[in-house]
Amino acid sequence: MNKLTLLFLLLFLNTSIWAQEFNCVISVNADRIEGTNKQRFETLQTSLIEFMNSTVWTEYNYEVEERIDVTLTMIIMQEASADQFTATIQVQSRRPIYGTDYNSPTYNYKDSKFQFKYIEHEPLVFNEQNFTSNLVSTMSFYAYLMLGIDADTFKEKDGTEYFEKARKVVEFAQNQGYSGWEANSSRANRYWIIENLLADTYSDARIASYQYHRLGLDVMSKNSAVGKSQIFESIKKLEGVAKSRPNANIVQNFMDAKVDEIVEIFSAGPSVNIEELRSALNTISPTNQANWNKLK
């Protein structure tokens, strides 16, 4: 091996290590699909894991402990043809909390409108300036979404650049005939998720995420009273968004990830006004009233 080839190899390897942003665990479940060729779905799972964890998504250096934990569960619901499928995707992400070994859930969303074409062993390659496939676009959308969600928890509205990239993915995918990208469809689809995150109308919801995590959870190991107070204030901020925009998906997706955690936080330790807290939570997420009633 000549010196020039070795140099390029070292640069490539260094870039791959330097750029890895995710610790993404992916499961592809094809139990609903009849037939003997299950190997293609195992290949798909392996390819998706490599795609999410090896693609260079940002220009920043993520240390191993800083990589974003994401769990993605794909359930194949139907095989329309030999290479056409419909599926659901459950996307969940977590964030480490300062001074603890606890990972806080930051996002939990089920995408029920996912169709894709896949031929076993075909390469999955993301092109930031073009549409290559609905499989690649959907995975890329969630990669940028998770990057933005995570960044917003560390610095106020710091995820904007990633949400803008996710919006570009939406724009390239919109005219390809696949559901989930349309502006005139479900208000909970990929188009509306990113539009809401970037809209000034929902700015307080993003600020609340920063307050909840960076000023709240990250502080609790040193000062539980101050941390809990900040979390309480962040919930009040979310209540304001919920009152002006009932059922906003940006708020509901946040709460879907946080229900158990909120109950745990406010079930012990320094006290807050529980009646005021319960009222705010019932405004934000009335479907979880049974959980909020556990707060005493």
C-alpha positions as CSV (number, residue, x, y, z in Angstrom):
1,M,0.0,0.0,0.0
2,N,1.5,3.3,-1.0
3,K,1.6,6.3,1.3
4,L,-1.1,8.3,-0.6
5,T,-3.5,5.4,-0.4
6,L,-2.7,4.9,3.3
7,L,-3.3,8.6,4.0
8,F,-6.7,8.6,2.3
9,L,-7.7,5.4,4.2
10,L,-6.7,7.0,7.6
11,L,-8.6,10.2,6.7
12,F,-11.7,8.1,5.8
13,L,-11.5,6.1,9.0
14,N,-10.9,9.1,11.1
15,T,-13.9,10.9,9.5
16,S,-16.2,7.9,10.1
17,I,-15.2,7.8,13.8
18,W,-15.4,11.6,14.2
19,A,-18.8,12.0,12.6
20,Q,-20.9,9.2,14.2
21,E,-23.8,10.9,15.9
22,F,-26.1,8.0,16.8
23,N,-26.3,4.9,18.8
24,C,-29.3,3.7,16.9
25,V,-30.8,0.3,17.7
26,I,-33.2,-0.9,15.0
27,S,-35.6,-3.8,14.9
28,V,-37.5,-4.9,11.8
29,N,-40.4,-7.2,12.6
30,A,-41.9,-9.1,9.6
31,D,-43.9,-11.7,11.5
32,R,-47.1,-10.6,9.7
33,I,-45.6,-11.4,6.3
34,E,-46.1,-15.0,5.1
35,G,-43.4,-16.8,3.1
36,T,-40.0,-18.3,3.7
37,N,-37.7,-15.4,2.5
38,K,-37.3,-13.8,5.9
39,Q,-33.6,-13.2,5.3
40,R,-34.3,-10.0,3.3
41,F,-35.8,-8.4,6.4
42,E,-32.8,-9.3,8.4
43,T,-30.7,-7.8,5.7
44,L,-32.9,-4.7,5.8
45,Q,-32.4,-4.4,9.5
46,T,-28.6,-4.6,9.2
47,S,-28.6,-2.1,6.4
48,L,-30.7,0.4,8.3
49,I,-28.5,0.1,11.4
50,E,-25.4,0.8,9.3
51,F,-27.1,3.6,7.5
52,M,-28.3,5.5,10.6
53,N,-25.1,4.9,12.6
54,S,-22.5,5.4,9.8
55,T,-23.9,8.3,7.7
56,V,-22.3,11.6,8.4
57,W,-25.2,13.8,9.5
58,T,-23.3,16.8,11.0
59,E,-20.0,18.6,11.1
60,Y,-19.5,18.1,14.8
61,N,-17.4,15.7,16.8
62,Y,-19.6,13.5,18.9
63,E,-17.8,11.6,21.7
64,V,-19.0,8.1,22.3
65,E,-20.9,9.1,25.5
66,E,-22.5,12.0,23.6
67,R,-24.1,9.9,20.8
68,I,-27.8,10.1,20.7
69,D,-29.6,6.9,21.8
70,V,-32.4,6.1,19.4
71,T,-34.6,3.0,19.2
72,L,-36.5,2.5,16.0
73,T,-39.0,-0.4,15.6
74,M,-40.3,-1.1,12.1
75,I,-43.2,-3.5,11.8
76,I,-43.9,-4.7,8.3
77,M,-47.7,-4.7,7.9
78,Q,-48.2,-5.7,4.3
79,E,-46.3,-6.9,1.3
80,A,-47.9,-5.3,-1.8
81,S,-45.4,-6.9,-4.2
82,A,-42.0,-8.5,-4.1
83,D,-40.3,-5.2,-3.3
84,Q,-43.1,-2.9,-2.1
85,F,-44.1,-2.8,1.6
86,T,-46.2,-0.9,4.1
87,A,-45.1,-0.6,7.7
88,T,-45.3,1.3,11.0
89,I,-42.3,2.9,12.6
90,Q,-42.0,3.7,16.3
91,V,-39.2,6.2,17.0
92,Q,-37.9,6.8,20.5
93,S,-34.9,8.8,21.7
94,R,-33.2,9.4,25.0
95,R,-30.7,11.9,26.5
96,P,-28.3,11.4,29.4
97,I,-28.9,13.5,32.5
98,Y,-26.0,15.3,34.0
99,G,-24.5,13.8,37.2
100,T,-26.6,10.6,36.9
101,D,-26.7,7.3,35.0
102,Y,-30.2,8.1,34.0
103,N,-31.3,8.5,30.3
104,S,-34.4,10.6,29.9
105,P,-36.8,9.9,27.1
106,T,-37.0,12.9,24.7
107,Y,-39.3,11.7,21.9
108,N,-41.8,9.0,21.3
109,Y,-43.7,8.9,18.0
110,K,-45.5,6.2,15.9
111,D,-45.5,6.7,12.2
112,S,-48.3,4.7,10.7
113,K,-48.1,5.9,7.1
114,F,-45.0,4.4,5.8
115,Q,-44.6,2.7,2.4
116,F,-41.3,1.8,0.9
117,K,-39.6,-0.1,-1.9
118,Y,-36.7,-2.4,-0.9
119,I,-34.6,-4.8,-2.9
120,E,-32.3,-7.0,-0.8
121,H,-28.7,-5.8,-0.7
122,E,-29.5,-2.5,-2.4
123,P,-27.3,0.3,-1.0
124,L,-28.9,2.9,1.2
125,V,-27.3,6.2,0.4
126,F,-28.5,9.7,1.5
127,N,-28.2,12.6,-1.0
128,E,-28.9,15.9,0.8
129,Q,-29.8,17.5,-2.6
130,N,-32.0,14.8,-4.0
131,F,-34.7,12.1,-3.4
132,T,-33.3,8.6,-3.7
133,S,-36.0,6.4,-2.1
134,N,-38.8,6.8,0.4
135,L,-36.9,4.4,2.7
136,V,-33.8,6.6,2.7
137,S,-35.8,9.8,2.9
138,T,-37.9,8.6,5.9
139,M,-34.8,7.4,7.8
140,S,-33.0,10.7,7.0
141,F,-36.0,12.7,8.2
142,Y,-36.0,11.0,11.5
143,A,-32.2,11.3,11.8
144,Y,-32.4,15.1,11.5
145,L,-35.5,15.2,13.7
146,M,-33.7,13.4,16.5
147,L,-30.6,15.6,16.1
148,G,-32.8,18.7,16.4
149,I,-34.8,17.3,19.4
150,D,-31.6,16.5,21.2
151,A,-30.0,19.9,20.4
152,D,-33.0,21.7,21.7
153,T,-32.6,20.1,25.1
154,F,-29.0,21.5,25.6
155,K,-29.4,25.0,24.2
156,E,-32.5,27.1,23.6
157,K,-33.8,26.4,20.1
158,D,-30.4,25.0,19.0
159,G,-32.0,22.3,16.9
160,T,-33.2,24.7,14.2
161,E,-30.5,23.9,11.7
162,Y,-31.4,20.2,11.8
163,F,-35.1,20.9,11.6
164,E,-34.4,22.9,8.5
165,K,-32.5,20.0,7.0
166,A,-35.5,17.7,7.9
167,R,-37.8,20.2,6.1
168,K,-35.6,19.9,3.0
169,V,-36.0,16.1,3.1
170,V,-39.8,16.7,3.2
171,E,-39.7,19.0,0.2
172,F,-37.8,16.5,-2.0
173,A,-40.1,13.7,-1.0
174,Q,-43.4,15.5,-1.4
175,N,-44.0,14.9,-5.1
176,Q,-42.9,11.2,-5.1
177,G,-46.4,9.7,-4.4
178,Y,-45.8,8.5,-0.9
179,S,-48.0,9.3,2.1
180,G,-46.7,11.1,5.2
181,W,-45.2,14.1,3.4
182,E,-48.4,15.9,2.4
183,A,-49.4,19.4,3.6
184,N,-53.1,18.6,3.1
185,S,-53.2,15.3,5.0
186,S,-53.1,14.3,8.7
187,R,-51.8,17.1,11.0
188,A,-49.6,14.5,12.7
189,N,-47.6,13.4,9.7
190,R,-44.0,14.2,8.9
191,Y,-44.8,17.4,7.1
192,W,-46.7,18.9,10.0
193,I,-44.2,17.6,12.6
194,I,-41.4,19.7,11.1
195,E,-43.6,22.7,10.2
196,N,-44.8,22.9,13.8
197,L,-41.3,22.7,15.2
198,L,-40.1,25.6,13.0
199,A,-43.2,27.7,13.5
200,D,-43.0,30.8,15.8
201,T,-46.4,29.8,17.1
202,Y,-44.8,26.8,18.9
203,S,-41.6,28.5,19.9
204,D,-42.5,28.2,23.6
205,A,-42.8,24.4,23.3
206,R,-39.2,24.2,22.2
207,I,-38.0,26.6,24.9
208,A,-39.9,24.4,27.4
209,S,-37.9,21.4,26.3
210,Y,-34.6,23.3,27.0
211,Q,-36.0,24.4,30.4
212,Y,-37.2,21.0,31.3
213,H,-33.9,19.2,30.5
214,R,-31.0,21.6,30.9
215,L,-32.4,23.8,33.7
216,G,-34.5,21.1,35.3
217,L,-33.3,17.5,35.0
218,D,-29.6,18.4,34.7
219,V,-29.8,20.4,37.9
220,M,-31.7,17.9,40.0
221,S,-28.7,15.9,41.1
222,K,-27.2,19.0,42.7
223,N,-30.3,20.9,43.7
224,S,-33.5,18.9,43.4
225,A,-35.7,21.8,44.6
226,V,-34.4,24.2,41.9
227,G,-34.5,21.5,39.2
228,K,-38.0,20.5,40.0
229,S,-39.2,24.1,40.1
230,Q,-37.8,24.6,36.5
231,I,-39.6,21.5,35.3
232,F,-42.8,22.8,36.9
233,E,-42.3,26.1,35.0
234,S,-41.6,24.3,31.8
235,I,-44.9,22.4,32.1
236,K,-46.7,25.7,32.7
237,K,-45.1,27.0,29.5
238,L,-46.4,23.9,27.6
239,E,-49.8,24.6,29.1
240,G,-49.8,28.0,27.5
241,V,-49.1,26.4,24.1
242,A,-51.8,23.8,24.6
243,K,-54.4,26.4,25.5
244,S,-53.7,28.4,22.3
245,R,-53.2,25.3,20.1
246,P,-55.1,22.3,21.5
247,N,-53.8,18.9,20.5
248,A,-50.7,20.3,18.9
249,N,-48.5,17.4,17.9
250,I,-45.3,19.1,19.1
251,V,-46.8,19.1,22.6
252,Q,-48.4,15.6,22.4
253,N,-45.2,14.0,21.1
254,F,-43.3,15.5,24.0
255,M,-45.8,14.3,26.6
256,D,-46.0,10.8,25.1
257,A,-42.3,10.5,26.0
258,K,-42.6,12.1,29.4
259,V,-45.7,10.7,31.2
260,D,-44.0,8.2,33.4
261,E,-41.0,10.5,34.1
262,I,-43.2,13.4,35.2
263,V,-45.2,11.2,37.6
264,E,-41.9,9.9,39.0
265,I,-40.4,13.4,39.4
266,F,-43.3,14.9,41.3
267,S,-44.1,11.8,43.4
268,A,-41.4,12.5,46.0
269,G,-38.9,15.1,47.2
270,P,-39.4,18.9,47.3
271,S,-43.0,19.8,46.9
272,V,-44.8,22.0,44.4
273,N,-48.3,23.1,44.0
274,I,-49.8,19.7,43.0
275,E,-53.2,21.1,42.2
276,E,-51.8,23.7,39.8
277,L,-49.5,21.1,38.3
278,R,-52.3,18.5,37.8
279,S,-54.5,21.2,36.2
280,A,-51.7,22.1,33.8
281,L,-51.0,18.5,32.9
282,N,-54.7,17.8,32.3
283,T,-54.9,20.8,29.9
284,I,-51.8,19.6,28.1
285,S,-52.6,15.9,27.9
286,P,-56.2,15.1,29.1
287,T,-55.9,11.5,27.9
288,N,-53.4,10.8,30.7
289,Q,-55.7,12.0,33.5
290,A,-55.4,8.7,35.2
291,N,-51.6,9.2,35.4
292,W,-51.9,12.8,36.6
293,N,-54.3,11.6,39.4
294,K,-51.5,9.7,40.9
295,L,-49.8,12.9,41.9
296,K,-50.6,13.7,45.5
